[in-house]
Amino acid sequence: MKIYTKIILDKNNKILEEEFFEYSGPLTLAGIHYTYGANKNAKLMEKQAKKERRLAEKRAKKQAKAQEKGLVEKVNKEDQSLPLDTVITLDHLTNPDKK
């Protein structure tokens, strides 16, 4: 049985160049085998994403418990931007509490 490693075809699907080797044995052993190094980066990225997801869930759970007990105030995200028709002065830049 021929196991092709390289085939070059022209636009009419005629073989221009071919590289192969003869193989006799179980076909399952003739398949493509990936090395650990080929998939290393993908596995590291998955591991990092999983770790970040776990930490985010842990932080959210801890924050919810603290809010339940009243240890931490709930954060109100109000719009603190100035209206467009307001002139920005030095006082607005140096005193952030002033609206």
C-alpha positions as a printed Julia matrix, in Angstrom:
99×3 Matrix{Float64}:
   0.0    0.0     0.0
   1.31   3.46   -0.86
   1.35   6.06    1.89
   1.73   9.49    0.31
   3.78  12.15    2.07
   3.65  14.71   -0.74
   1.51  15.07   -3.88
   1.67  18.0    -6.31
  -1.15  18.24   -8.86
  -1.64  20.57  -11.81
  -4.9   22.39  -12.59
  -6.26  19.31  -14.39
  -5.54  17.07  -11.36
  -2.66  15.31  -13.08
   0.19  14.29  -10.79
   3.31  16.41  -11.28
   5.27  15.1    -8.32
   4.67  12.49   -5.67
   6.5   11.21   -2.63
   5.37   8.02   -0.92
   6.53   4.94    0.88
   5.29   1.39    0.85
   3.56   0.26    4.02
   2.17  -3.09    5.01
   0.53  -3.33    8.38
  -2.49  -2.11   10.31
  -3.82   1.13    8.86
  -4.44   2.64   12.31
  -0.7    2.82   12.91
  -0.09   4.66    9.63
  -2.06   7.81   10.59
  -0.83  11.25   11.53
   0.75  11.46   14.95
   1.07  14.76   16.76
   3.83  15.4    19.22
   3.38  17.07   22.58
   5.31  20.11   21.34
   2.89  20.69   18.47
  -0.04  21.2    20.85
   1.88  22.75   23.75
   0.88  26.39   23.15
  -2.81  25.57   22.76
  -2.8   23.57   25.98
  -1.02  26.37   27.86
  -3.57  28.93   26.64
  -6.47  26.69   27.69
  -4.89  26.2    31.11
  -4.39  29.96   31.58
  -7.99  30.71   30.53
  -9.3   28.09   32.93
  -7.22  29.53   35.77
  -8.42  33.1    35.08
 -12.05  31.91   34.91
 -11.73  30.13   38.27
 -10.16  33.22   39.89
 -12.88  35.49   38.52
 -15.59  33.18   39.88
 -13.84  33.03   43.24
 -13.56  36.85   43.41
 -17.21  37.31   42.48
 -18.3   34.8    45.12
 -16.15  36.48   47.77
 -17.5   39.93   46.83
 -21.11  38.66   47.03
 -20.5   37.23   50.51
 -18.97  40.49   51.69
 -21.94  42.48   50.37
 -24.32  40.06   52.09
 -22.62  40.62   55.43
 -22.52  44.36   54.89
 -18.75  44.58   54.99
 -18.51  46.16   51.56
 -20.81  48.77   50.1
 -22.33  48.1    46.73
 -20.61  50.06   44.02
 -22.87  52.48   42.19
 -21.61  53.16   38.73
 -23.07  56.57   38.07
 -22.11  58.59   35.05
 -19.67  61.17   36.41
 -18.91  62.81   33.1
 -19.53  66.49   32.51
 -22.22  67.67   30.12
 -20.95  68.63   26.68
 -21.88  72.31   27.04
 -19.81  72.72   30.25
 -16.43  74.44   30.02
 -13.68  72.45   31.7
 -11.75  74.57   34.18
  -8.73  73.95   36.34
 -11.07  73.41   39.29
 -12.73  70.47   37.5
  -9.34  68.87   36.9
  -7.94  69.35   40.42
 -11.12  68.64   42.42
 -12.65  65.38   41.16
 -15.5   65.47   43.73
 -16.93  68.64   42.29
 -19.49  68.25   39.53
